[in-house]
Amino acid sequence: MEKIICGIQQMGIGVPNVQEIWSWYRKNFGVDVRIFEEAAEAPLMTRYTGGVVHSRTATLALSMEGGGGFEIWQFTSRPTEKANFSIQLGDYGLFACRIKSKDVKASYAFMKKNGAELLGDIKTTPHGEPHFFAQDPNGNIFNVVEEKTTFQHTKFLGKTGGVAGALIGVSNIENSMKLYSDILGYSKVEYDVTDTFDCFEGIEGANHKFRRVLLSHPELRKGPFAPLLGPTKIELIQAIDRTDCKKIFENRFWGDWGFIHLCFDVQGMDALEKECKEKGFPFTVDSGKTFDMGEAGGRFSYIEDPDGAWIEFVETHKVPVMKKLGWYVHLKNRKPGKALPMWMLKAMGMNRVK
């Protein structure tokens, strides 16, 4: 089977308390559909957890407006550790999560009314689109960006959906594009600019010069969940005049406080593994077969980008549509690249949590 990148499935977020922060995400972003919730050990991740099997609880949540989800992840066998330094713009790794909005002005007003911490006013991107930054109670930064495509119109007043990509700090943009452009398909350059930028007002380390490259995928994604996950963009940001950039997860475990991984829903994992290895990004973790997550299952793997940021791939084999009725969709024998029927994708919304 050929490699198919179906879209961003989720952003992994390490938190000290899953239920508290998910309540905030439901209130401010409308990410309120629970796909699974499970407490278990993570034996396959010991490479990134100090050689020790740790326990965790995780919740995967989506918005029916479309976009990727949040995998909200909490250690239960140890405290969730924060970085022991102040993370600054230009540090290496997943710096901010892009959130789609069909009306950025309305989203800003909604979050302001909710008392969310907004990092400056609405600004304009180098290619003329409105956006703003917000910070959750754990200090994670979200970039609310314009994205008009909608999977399903909901009654959520904030006008936002799910994950629309990421802002990633890198040491060398050309090296990083070998992964994000060549392998993951973000081959269209929306802008490539170098300057100081007032849109980063309120963000630690913003008083520096940066090169910013916004990448998009020129073709629509395809696959079982592609209509729901929708289009996404990756913004690579490289500090030009900083010599003290650090890895955001330096000396910490996968699963600790912050954006722990960017996960892509894929098909053709074997072909993807071969390509990644040939291009210098070998799998560092591979479940090798269906990995049971209780209410969902699939094969998952990890690679590292050139600066060590974790990229996860998931080939979904089983997913709940309506858990109360025991209704699951099994995907292993479906035609590659074919989307699930719209009525079936919309039925996932019945797992909404108020």
Short mmCIF file of the C-alpha atoms (twelve columns), coordinates in Angstrom:
data_MODEL
# 
_entry.id   MODEL 
# 
loop_
_atom_site.group_PDB 
_atom_site.id 
_atom_site.type_symbol 
_atom_site.label_atom_id 
_atom_site.label_alt_id 
_atom_site.label_comp_id 
_atom_site.label_asym_id 
_atom_site.label_seq_id 
_atom_site.Cartn_x 
_atom_site.Cartn_y 
_atom_site.Cartn_z 
_atom_site.pdbx_PDB_model_num 
ATOM 1   C CA . MET A 1   0.000   0.000  0.000  1 
ATOM 2   C CA . GLU A 2   1.274   3.485  -0.821 1 
ATOM 3   C CA . LYS A 3   1.876   6.087  1.863  1 
ATOM 4   C CA . ILE A 4   -1.127  8.331  2.512  1 
ATOM 5   C CA . ILE A 5   -0.970  11.263 4.936  1 
ATOM 6   C CA . CYS A 6   -4.644  11.666 5.854  1 
ATOM 7   C CA . GLY A 7   -4.287  14.761 8.049  1 
ATOM 8   C CA . ILE A 8   -3.350  15.843 11.550 1 
ATOM 9   C CA . GLN A 9   -5.150  13.472 13.889 1 
ATOM 10  C CA . GLN A 10  -4.239  15.264 17.096 1 
ATOM 11  C CA . MET A 11  -1.850  17.403 19.066 1 
ATOM 12  C CA . GLY A 12  -0.579  15.609 22.156 1 
ATOM 13  C CA . ILE A 13  -0.685  17.849 25.227 1 
ATOM 14  C CA . GLY A 14  0.976   16.850 28.493 1 
ATOM 15  C CA . VAL A 15  -0.970  18.254 31.448 1 
ATOM 16  C CA . PRO A 16  -1.071  17.993 35.254 1 
ATOM 17  C CA . ASN A 17  -4.847  17.367 35.302 1 
ATOM 18  C CA . VAL A 18  -6.735  16.033 32.259 1 
ATOM 19  C CA . GLN A 19  -10.274 16.817 33.361 1 
ATOM 20  C CA . GLU A 20  -9.555  20.383 34.485 1 
ATOM 21  C CA . ILE A 21  -7.864  21.450 31.266 1 
ATOM 22  C CA . TRP A 22  -10.283 19.586 29.018 1 
ATOM 23  C CA . SER A 23  -13.107 21.564 30.633 1 
ATOM 24  C CA . TRP A 24  -11.221 24.736 29.630 1 
ATOM 25  C CA . TYR A 25  -10.738 23.451 26.073 1 
ATOM 26  C CA . ARG A 26  -14.445 22.642 25.773 1 
ATOM 27  C CA . LYS A 27  -15.378 26.097 27.029 1 
ATOM 28  C CA . ASN A 28  -12.940 28.084 24.889 1 
ATOM 29  C CA . PHE A 29  -12.403 25.972 21.741 1 
ATOM 30  C CA . GLY A 30  -15.475 23.726 21.598 1 
ATOM 31  C CA . VAL A 31  -13.323 20.570 21.462 1 
ATOM 32  C CA . ASP A 32  -16.033 18.527 23.169 1 
ATOM 33  C CA . VAL A 33  -16.390 15.142 21.425 1 
ATOM 34  C CA . ARG A 34  -14.687 12.351 23.344 1 
ATOM 35  C CA . ILE A 35  -13.268 9.639  21.065 1 
ATOM 36  C CA . PHE A 36  -11.616 7.642  23.813 1 
ATOM 37  C CA . GLU A 37  -10.567 7.928  27.432 1 
ATOM 38  C CA . GLU A 38  -8.193  5.365  28.882 1 
ATOM 39  C CA . ALA A 39  -5.867  4.802  31.818 1 
ATOM 40  C CA . ALA A 40  -3.000  2.381  31.193 1 
ATOM 41  C CA . GLU A 41  0.755   1.931  31.151 1 
ATOM 42  C CA . ALA A 42  2.892   3.102  28.212 1 
ATOM 43  C CA . PRO A 43  5.397   0.236  27.785 1 
ATOM 44  C CA . LEU A 44  6.376   1.103  24.211 1 
ATOM 45  C CA . MET A 45  7.547   4.623  25.100 1 
ATOM 46  C CA . THR A 46  10.361  3.753  27.507 1 
ATOM 47  C CA . ARG A 47  12.903  5.146  25.014 1 
ATOM 48  C CA . TYR A 48  11.529  8.568  25.943 1 
ATOM 49  C CA . THR A 49  10.553  7.956  29.580 1 
ATOM 50  C CA . GLY A 50  13.903  7.184  31.143 1 
ATOM 51  C CA . GLY A 51  13.800  3.460  30.413 1 
ATOM 52  C CA . VAL A 52  10.905  3.029  32.867 1 
ATOM 53  C CA . VAL A 53  7.324   1.982  32.072 1 
ATOM 54  C CA . HIS A 54  5.079   4.764  33.353 1 
ATOM 55  C CA . SER A 55  1.319   4.913  33.778 1 
ATOM 56  C CA . ARG A 56  -0.890  7.595  32.314 1 
ATOM 57  C CA . THR A 57  -4.424  8.599  31.555 1 
ATOM 58  C CA . ALA A 58  -5.328  10.027 28.153 1 
ATOM 59  C CA . THR A 59  -8.387  11.548 26.518 1 
ATOM 60  C CA . LEU A 60  -8.750  12.136 22.778 1 
ATOM 61  C CA . ALA A 61  -11.231 14.908 21.978 1 
ATOM 62  C CA . LEU A 62  -12.409 16.497 18.725 1 
ATOM 63  C CA . SER A 63  -14.578 19.347 17.478 1 
ATOM 64  C CA . MET A 64  -17.307 18.611 14.956 1 
ATOM 65  C CA . GLU A 65  -16.466 21.929 13.301 1 
ATOM 66  C CA . GLY A 66  -13.474 19.995 11.977 1 
ATOM 67  C CA . GLY A 67  -9.746  20.015 12.508 1 
ATOM 68  C CA . GLY A 68  -7.463  17.696 14.410 1 
ATOM 69  C CA . GLY A 69  -8.101  16.755 18.006 1 
ATOM 70  C CA . PHE A 70  -6.331  17.024 21.336 1 
ATOM 71  C CA . GLU A 71  -4.806  13.970 22.993 1 
ATOM 72  C CA . ILE A 72  -4.772  15.257 26.553 1 
ATOM 73  C CA . TRP A 73  -2.187  13.199 28.419 1 
ATOM 74  C CA . GLN A 74  -1.347  12.984 32.132 1 
ATOM 75  C CA . PHE A 75  1.201   10.888 33.999 1 
ATOM 76  C CA . THR A 76  -0.338  8.967  36.904 1 
ATOM 77  C CA . SER A 77  2.867   7.256  38.071 1 
ATOM 78  C CA . ARG A 78  4.945   10.434 38.472 1 
ATOM 79  C CA . PRO A 79  4.456   14.201 38.530 1 
ATOM 80  C CA . THR A 80  4.153   15.959 35.172 1 
ATOM 81  C CA . GLU A 81  7.279   18.102 34.944 1 
ATOM 82  C CA . LYS A 82  7.494   21.602 33.506 1 
ATOM 83  C CA . ALA A 83  10.549  22.891 31.705 1 
ATOM 84  C CA . ASN A 84  13.129  24.249 34.151 1 
ATOM 85  C CA . PHE A 85  13.715  27.273 31.921 1 
ATOM 86  C CA . SER A 86  11.491  29.913 30.386 1 
ATOM 87  C CA . ILE A 87  10.469  28.677 26.912 1 
ATOM 88  C CA . GLN A 88  11.003  31.405 24.335 1 
ATOM 89  C CA . LEU A 89  9.967   31.936 20.744 1 
ATOM 90  C CA . GLY A 90  12.608  30.272 18.581 1 
ATOM 91  C CA . ASP A 91  13.276  27.405 20.980 1 
ATOM 92  C CA . TYR A 92  13.201  24.048 19.220 1 
ATOM 93  C CA . GLY A 93  10.025  22.005 19.091 1 
ATOM 94  C CA . LEU A 94  6.270   22.411 19.140 1 
ATOM 95  C CA . PHE A 95  5.908   25.996 20.315 1 
ATOM 96  C CA . ALA A 96  2.246   26.708 19.556 1 
ATOM 97  C CA . CYS A 97  -0.826  24.840 18.350 1 
ATOM 98  C CA . ARG A 98  -2.766  26.408 15.495 1 
ATOM 99  C CA . ILE A 99  -6.550  26.464 16.072 1 
ATOM 100 C CA . LYS A 100 -8.940  26.993 13.157 1 
ATOM 101 C CA . SER A 101 -11.520 29.784 13.287 1 
ATOM 102 C CA . LYS A 102 -14.156 30.676 10.728 1 
ATOM 103 C CA . ASP A 103 -14.433 34.151 12.311 1 
ATOM 104 C CA . VAL A 104 -11.256 35.274 14.080 1 
ATOM 105 C CA . LYS A 105 -12.806 38.515 15.363 1 
ATOM 106 C CA . ALA A 106 -15.727 36.623 16.929 1 
ATOM 107 C CA . SER A 107 -13.343 34.042 18.437 1 
ATOM 108 C CA . TYR A 108 -11.261 36.790 19.998 1 
ATOM 109 C CA . ALA A 109 -14.306 38.501 21.521 1 
ATOM 110 C CA . PHE A 110 -15.633 35.177 22.805 1 
ATOM 111 C CA . MET A 111 -12.389 34.185 24.515 1 
ATOM 112 C CA . LYS A 112 -11.960 37.673 25.956 1 
ATOM 113 C CA . LYS A 113 -15.456 37.480 27.450 1 
ATOM 114 C CA . ASN A 114 -14.566 34.071 28.922 1 
ATOM 115 C CA . GLY A 115 -11.573 35.615 30.676 1 
ATOM 116 C CA . ALA A 116 -9.003  33.675 28.669 1 
ATOM 117 C CA . GLU A 117 -5.466  35.052 28.628 1 
ATOM 118 C CA . LEU A 118 -4.985  36.709 25.246 1 
ATOM 119 C CA . LEU A 119 -1.432  37.546 24.185 1 
ATOM 120 C CA . GLY A 120 -1.956  40.837 22.397 1 
ATOM 121 C CA . ASP A 121 -4.590  41.959 19.922 1 
ATOM 122 C CA . ILE A 122 -5.685  40.547 16.588 1 
ATOM 123 C CA . LYS A 123 -2.802  40.903 14.145 1 
ATOM 124 C CA . THR A 124 -2.291  40.152 10.449 1 
ATOM 125 C CA . THR A 125 -0.060  37.435 9.015  1 
ATOM 126 C CA . PRO A 126 2.518   38.254 6.321  1 
ATOM 127 C CA . HIS A 127 -0.015  37.031 3.740  1 
ATOM 128 C CA . GLY A 128 -2.850  39.175 5.074  1 
ATOM 129 C CA . GLU A 129 -4.921  36.885 7.314  1 
ATOM 130 C CA . PRO A 130 -6.119  37.792 10.830 1 
ATOM 131 C CA . HIS A 131 -4.923  35.766 13.804 1 
ATOM 132 C CA . PHE A 132 -4.155  36.045 17.506 1 
ATOM 133 C CA . PHE A 133 -2.422  34.153 20.294 1 
ATOM 134 C CA . ALA A 134 -3.962  32.860 23.499 1 
ATOM 135 C CA . GLN A 135 -2.583  30.954 26.464 1 
ATOM 136 C CA . ASP A 136 -4.298  28.181 28.387 1 
ATOM 137 C CA . PRO A 137 -4.131  27.945 32.214 1 
ATOM 138 C CA . ASN A 138 -1.105  25.621 31.911 1 
ATOM 139 C CA . GLY A 139 0.834   28.168 29.854 1 
ATOM 140 C CA . ASN A 140 0.466   26.427 26.476 1 
ATOM 141 C CA . ILE A 141 0.203   28.847 23.560 1 
ATOM 142 C CA . PHE A 142 -2.466  28.602 20.861 1 
ATOM 143 C CA . ASN A 143 -2.471  30.514 17.583 1 
ATOM 144 C CA . VAL A 144 -6.078  31.088 16.481 1 
ATOM 145 C CA . VAL A 145 -5.980  31.374 12.685 1 
ATOM 146 C CA . GLU A 146 -8.420  31.926 9.858  1 
ATOM 147 C CA . GLU A 147 -9.714  28.726 8.250  1 
ATOM 148 C CA . LYS A 148 -13.082 28.891 6.517  1 
ATOM 149 C CA . THR A 149 -13.546 25.192 5.816  1 
ATOM 150 C CA . THR A 150 -16.017 23.590 8.205  1 
ATOM 151 C CA . PHE A 151 -16.918 19.941 8.616  1 
ATOM 152 C CA . GLN A 152 -20.189 20.545 10.437 1 
ATOM 153 C CA . HIS A 153 -21.693 23.801 11.667 1 
ATOM 154 C CA . THR A 154 -22.238 23.598 15.411 1 
ATOM 155 C CA . LYS A 155 -23.815 25.973 17.892 1 
ATOM 156 C CA . PHE A 156 -20.468 26.790 19.487 1 
ATOM 157 C CA . LEU A 157 -20.320 30.574 19.878 1 
ATOM 158 C CA . GLY A 158 -16.541 30.726 19.798 1 
ATOM 159 C CA . LYS A 159 -16.500 29.926 16.057 1 
ATOM 160 C CA . THR A 160 -13.402 27.741 16.459 1 
ATOM 161 C CA . GLY A 161 -12.752 24.148 15.550 1 
ATOM 162 C CA . GLY A 162 -9.832  21.863 16.250 1 
ATOM 163 C CA . VAL A 163 -6.157  21.730 15.402 1 
ATOM 164 C CA . ALA A 164 -5.161  23.501 12.189 1 
ATOM 165 C CA . GLY A 165 -1.437  22.806 12.377 1 
ATOM 166 C CA . ALA A 166 1.485   23.948 14.498 1 
ATOM 167 C CA . LEU A 167 4.137   26.615 14.917 1 
ATOM 168 C CA . ILE A 168 7.443   24.770 15.250 1 
ATOM 169 C CA . GLY A 169 10.770  26.215 16.338 1 
ATOM 170 C CA . VAL A 170 13.688  24.881 14.273 1 
ATOM 171 C CA . SER A 171 17.419  25.463 13.980 1 
ATOM 172 C CA . ASN A 172 17.537  25.271 10.170 1 
ATOM 173 C CA . ILE A 173 14.451  25.639 8.012  1 
ATOM 174 C CA . GLU A 174 15.944  23.914 4.967  1 
ATOM 175 C CA . ASN A 175 16.778  20.824 7.013  1 
ATOM 176 C CA . SER A 176 13.304  20.782 8.550  1 
ATOM 177 C CA . MET A 177 11.579  21.043 5.174  1 
ATOM 178 C CA . LYS A 178 13.086  17.666 4.237  1 
ATOM 179 C CA . LEU A 179 10.554  16.226 6.683  1 
ATOM 180 C CA . TYR A 180 7.624   18.626 6.704  1 
ATOM 181 C CA . SER A 181 7.600   19.375 2.980  1 
ATOM 182 C CA . ASP A 182 9.121   16.306 1.319  1 
ATOM 183 C CA . ILE A 183 7.649   13.532 3.499  1 
ATOM 184 C CA . LEU A 184 4.546   15.074 5.106  1 
ATOM 185 C CA . GLY A 185 3.412   16.887 1.976  1 
ATOM 186 C CA . TYR A 186 3.498   20.530 3.114  1 
ATOM 187 C CA . SER A 187 5.126   21.507 -0.146 1 
ATOM 188 C CA . LYS A 188 3.441   24.856 -0.856 1 
ATOM 189 C CA . VAL A 189 5.146   27.928 0.607  1 
ATOM 190 C CA . GLU A 190 2.499   30.467 1.694  1 
ATOM 191 C CA . TYR A 191 5.137   32.941 2.824  1 
ATOM 192 C CA . ASP A 192 8.856   33.049 3.596  1 
ATOM 193 C CA . VAL A 193 9.789   36.231 5.475  1 
ATOM 194 C CA . THR A 194 12.562  37.396 7.793  1 
ATOM 195 C CA . ASP A 195 12.095  40.300 10.216 1 
ATOM 196 C CA . THR A 196 10.930  41.216 13.679 1 
ATOM 197 C CA . PHE A 197 7.168   40.743 14.016 1 
ATOM 198 C CA . ASP A 198 4.752   42.692 16.197 1 
ATOM 199 C CA . CYS A 199 2.245   39.829 15.997 1 
ATOM 200 C CA . PHE A 200 4.330   38.043 18.658 1 
ATOM 201 C CA . GLU A 201 3.714   40.815 21.168 1 
ATOM 202 C CA . GLY A 202 3.242   39.322 24.626 1 
ATOM 203 C CA . ILE A 203 5.167   36.123 23.841 1 
ATOM 204 C CA . GLU A 204 8.412   35.375 25.677 1 
ATOM 205 C CA . GLY A 205 11.456  36.018 23.473 1 
ATOM 206 C CA . ALA A 206 9.527   37.946 20.807 1 
ATOM 207 C CA . ASN A 207 12.057  40.817 20.685 1 
ATOM 208 C CA . HIS A 208 14.272  39.025 18.200 1 
ATOM 209 C CA . LYS A 209 14.599  38.575 14.460 1 
ATOM 210 C CA . PHE A 210 13.055  35.455 12.933 1 
ATOM 211 C CA . ARG A 211 12.677  33.690 9.640  1 
ATOM 212 C CA . ARG A 212 9.123   32.388 9.223  1 
ATOM 213 C CA . VAL A 213 7.982   29.925 6.580  1 
ATOM 214 C CA . LEU A 214 4.322   28.929 6.396  1 
ATOM 215 C CA . LEU A 215 3.728   25.639 4.588  1 
ATOM 216 C CA . SER A 216 0.477   24.127 3.334  1 
ATOM 217 C CA . HIS A 217 -0.430  20.976 1.408  1 
ATOM 218 C CA . PRO A 218 -1.509  21.872 -2.147 1 
ATOM 219 C CA . GLU A 219 -3.805  18.870 -2.526 1 
ATOM 220 C CA . LEU A 220 -6.709  17.877 -0.318 1 
ATOM 221 C CA . ARG A 221 -5.897  15.111 2.113  1 
ATOM 222 C CA . LYS A 222 -7.607  11.780 1.580  1 
ATOM 223 C CA . GLY A 223 -8.406  8.883  3.875  1 
ATOM 224 C CA . PRO A 224 -11.125 7.678  6.263  1 
ATOM 225 C CA . PHE A 225 -11.203 10.813 8.437  1 
ATOM 226 C CA . ALA A 226 -9.834  13.399 5.990  1 
ATOM 227 C CA . PRO A 227 -13.119 15.353 5.620  1 
ATOM 228 C CA . LEU A 228 -13.278 15.765 9.402  1 
ATOM 229 C CA . LEU A 229 -9.590  16.531 9.962  1 
ATOM 230 C CA . GLY A 230 -9.510  19.089 7.152  1 
ATOM 231 C CA . PRO A 231 -6.631  21.201 5.795  1 
ATOM 232 C CA . THR A 232 -3.715  22.196 8.024  1 
ATOM 233 C CA . LYS A 233 -0.572  24.314 7.852  1 
ATOM 234 C CA . ILE A 234 2.853   24.165 9.458  1 
ATOM 235 C CA . GLU A 235 4.747   27.334 10.330 1 
ATOM 236 C CA . LEU A 236 8.489   26.856 10.790 1 
ATOM 237 C CA . ILE A 237 10.219  29.586 12.751 1 
ATOM 238 C CA . GLN A 238 13.975  30.027 13.023 1 
ATOM 239 C CA . ALA A 239 15.623  32.569 15.319 1 
ATOM 240 C CA . ILE A 240 18.211  34.596 13.416 1 
ATOM 241 C CA . ASP A 241 19.870  36.547 16.227 1 
ATOM 242 C CA . ARG A 242 19.605  34.114 19.168 1 
ATOM 243 C CA . THR A 243 22.480  31.834 20.117 1 
ATOM 244 C CA . ASP A 244 20.858  30.378 23.227 1 
ATOM 245 C CA . CYS A 245 17.952  28.403 21.719 1 
ATOM 246 C CA . LYS A 246 17.082  25.214 23.604 1 
ATOM 247 C CA . LYS A 247 15.031  22.122 22.938 1 
ATOM 248 C CA . ILE A 248 11.633  22.647 24.564 1 
ATOM 249 C CA . PHE A 249 11.711  19.094 25.988 1 
ATOM 250 C CA . GLU A 250 15.387  19.162 26.929 1 
ATOM 251 C CA . ASN A 251 16.014  16.805 29.900 1 
ATOM 252 C CA . ARG A 252 12.338  15.912 30.191 1 
ATOM 253 C CA . PHE A 253 10.183  12.910 29.331 1 
ATOM 254 C CA . TRP A 254 7.748   12.452 26.499 1 
ATOM 255 C CA . GLY A 255 4.398   13.099 28.192 1 
ATOM 256 C CA . ASP A 256 5.639   15.946 30.373 1 
ATOM 257 C CA . TRP A 257 4.099   19.413 30.485 1 
ATOM 258 C CA . GLY A 258 3.467   20.998 27.065 1 
ATOM 259 C CA . PHE A 259 2.949   19.972 23.443 1 
ATOM 260 C CA . ILE A 260 4.423   16.483 23.415 1 
ATOM 261 C CA . HIS A 261 3.853   15.370 19.817 1 
ATOM 262 C CA . LEU A 262 2.130   16.236 16.564 1 
ATOM 263 C CA . CYS A 263 0.227   13.165 15.356 1 
ATOM 264 C CA . PHE A 264 -0.690  12.382 11.748 1 
ATOM 265 C CA . ASP A 265 -3.397  9.943  10.710 1 
ATOM 266 C CA . VAL A 266 -1.845  7.787  7.982  1 
ATOM 267 C CA . GLN A 267 -2.355  4.757  5.787  1 
ATOM 268 C CA . GLY A 268 0.419   2.594  4.338  1 
ATOM 269 C CA . MET A 269 2.637   2.578  7.427  1 
ATOM 270 C CA . ASP A 270 5.140   0.148  5.866  1 
ATOM 271 C CA . ALA A 271 5.691   2.431  2.871  1 
ATOM 272 C CA . LEU A 272 5.976   5.423  5.187  1 
ATOM 273 C CA . GLU A 273 8.548   3.612  7.337  1 
ATOM 274 C CA . LYS A 274 10.661  2.849  4.265  1 
ATOM 275 C CA . GLU A 275 10.541  6.455  3.023  1 
ATOM 276 C CA . CYS A 276 11.335  7.923  6.433  1 
ATOM 277 C CA . LYS A 277 14.336  5.631  6.822  1 
ATOM 278 C CA . GLU A 278 15.658  6.405  3.339  1 
ATOM 279 C CA . LYS A 279 15.389  10.157 3.985  1 
ATOM 280 C CA . GLY A 280 17.078  10.078 7.376  1 
ATOM 281 C CA . PHE A 281 14.111  9.945  9.740  1 
ATOM 282 C CA . PRO A 282 13.933  6.316  10.931 1 
ATOM 283 C CA . PHE A 283 11.138  5.145  13.200 1 
ATOM 284 C CA . THR A 284 12.285  5.371  16.804 1 
ATOM 285 C CA . VAL A 285 9.146   3.698  18.201 1 
ATOM 286 C CA . ASP A 286 6.876   1.271  16.370 1 
ATOM 287 C CA . SER A 287 4.031   -0.732 17.880 1 
ATOM 288 C CA . GLY A 288 4.419   -3.137 14.933 1 
ATOM 289 C CA . LYS A 289 0.793   -4.278 14.958 1 
ATOM 290 C CA . THR A 290 -2.588  -3.183 16.275 1 
ATOM 291 C CA . PHE A 291 -2.076  -1.467 19.614 1 
ATOM 292 C CA . ASP A 292 -5.200  -1.652 21.757 1 
ATOM 293 C CA . MET A 293 -6.200  1.597  23.459 1 
ATOM 294 C CA . GLY A 294 -9.397  0.187  24.897 1 
ATOM 295 C CA . GLU A 295 -11.971 2.073  22.862 1 
ATOM 296 C CA . ALA A 296 -9.702  2.529  19.846 1 
ATOM 297 C CA . GLY A 297 -6.845  0.669  18.211 1 
ATOM 298 C CA . GLY A 298 -4.208  0.961  15.519 1 
ATOM 299 C CA . ARG A 299 -0.525  0.835  14.716 1 
ATOM 300 C CA . PHE A 300 1.514   3.790  15.852 1 
ATOM 301 C CA . SER A 301 5.086   4.938  15.356 1 
ATOM 302 C CA . TYR A 302 7.318   7.910  16.110 1 
ATOM 303 C CA . ILE A 303 10.083  9.796  14.388 1 
ATOM 304 C CA . GLU A 304 12.024  12.890 15.422 1 
ATOM 305 C CA . ASP A 305 12.359  16.029 13.349 1 
ATOM 306 C CA . PRO A 306 15.921  17.407 12.865 1 
ATOM 307 C CA . ASP A 307 15.725  19.168 16.247 1 
ATOM 308 C CA . GLY A 308 14.202  16.284 18.177 1 
ATOM 309 C CA . ALA A 309 10.509  17.240 18.116 1 
ATOM 310 C CA . TRP A 310 8.316   14.146 18.260 1 
ATOM 311 C CA . ILE A 311 6.119   13.349 15.259 1 
ATOM 312 C CA . GLU A 312 3.663   10.484 15.701 1 
ATOM 313 C CA . PHE A 313 1.980   8.437  12.972 1 
ATOM 314 C CA . VAL A 314 -1.188  6.457  13.636 1 
ATOM 315 C CA . GLU A 315 -2.729  3.966  11.220 1 
ATOM 316 C CA . THR A 316 -6.203  3.651  12.695 1 
ATOM 317 C CA . HIS A 317 -7.680  0.152  12.726 1 
ATOM 318 C CA . LYS A 318 -10.652 0.588  15.061 1 
ATOM 319 C CA . VAL A 319 -12.502 3.647  16.319 1 
ATOM 320 C CA . PRO A 320 -15.768 4.084  18.245 1 
ATOM 321 C CA . VAL A 321 -18.667 5.802  16.508 1 
ATOM 322 C CA . MET A 322 -21.262 5.348  19.254 1 
ATOM 323 C CA . LYS A 323 -19.807 3.704  22.340 1 
ATOM 324 C CA . LYS A 324 -23.117 3.391  24.196 1 
ATOM 325 C CA . LEU A 325 -24.394 1.117  21.431 1 
ATOM 326 C CA . GLY A 326 -21.107 -0.741 21.007 1 
ATOM 327 C CA . TRP A 327 -20.771 0.678  17.483 1 
ATOM 328 C CA . TYR A 328 -17.189 0.617  16.192 1 
ATOM 329 C CA . VAL A 329 -15.737 1.070  12.719 1 
ATOM 330 C CA . HIS A 330 -13.019 -1.361 11.624 1 
ATOM 331 C CA . LEU A 331 -10.754 0.103  8.953  1 
ATOM 332 C CA . LYS A 332 -8.042  -2.457 8.150  1 
ATOM 333 C CA . ASN A 333 -9.875  -3.903 5.149  1 
ATOM 334 C CA . ARG A 334 -11.285 -0.668 3.722  1 
ATOM 335 C CA . LYS A 335 -10.012 0.745  0.429  1 
ATOM 336 C CA . PRO A 336 -6.973  2.984  1.064  1 
ATOM 337 C CA . GLY A 337 -7.667  6.684  0.661  1 
ATOM 338 C CA . LYS A 338 -11.438 6.289  0.785  1 
ATOM 339 C CA . ALA A 339 -13.294 8.551  3.201  1 
ATOM 340 C CA . LEU A 340 -15.878 7.181  5.587  1 
ATOM 341 C CA . PRO A 341 -19.455 8.180  4.740  1 
ATOM 342 C CA . MET A 342 -20.357 11.656 5.980  1 
ATOM 343 C CA . TRP A 343 -23.249 10.343 8.071  1 
ATOM 344 C CA . MET A 344 -20.868 8.009  9.872  1 
ATOM 345 C CA . LEU A 345 -18.341 10.764 10.593 1 
ATOM 346 C CA . LYS A 346 -21.109 13.049 11.828 1 
ATOM 347 C CA . ALA A 347 -22.401 10.265 14.088 1 
ATOM 348 C CA . MET A 348 -19.181 10.594 16.103 1 
ATOM 349 C CA . GLY A 349 -20.643 13.854 17.396 1 
ATOM 350 C CA . MET A 350 -23.012 11.811 19.558 1 
ATOM 351 C CA . ASN A 351 -20.055 11.309 21.897 1 
ATOM 352 C CA . ARG A 352 -20.204 15.010 22.879 1 
ATOM 353 C CA . VAL A 353 -19.459 15.967 26.480 1 
ATOM 354 C CA . LYS A 354 -21.021 19.181 27.799 1 
# 
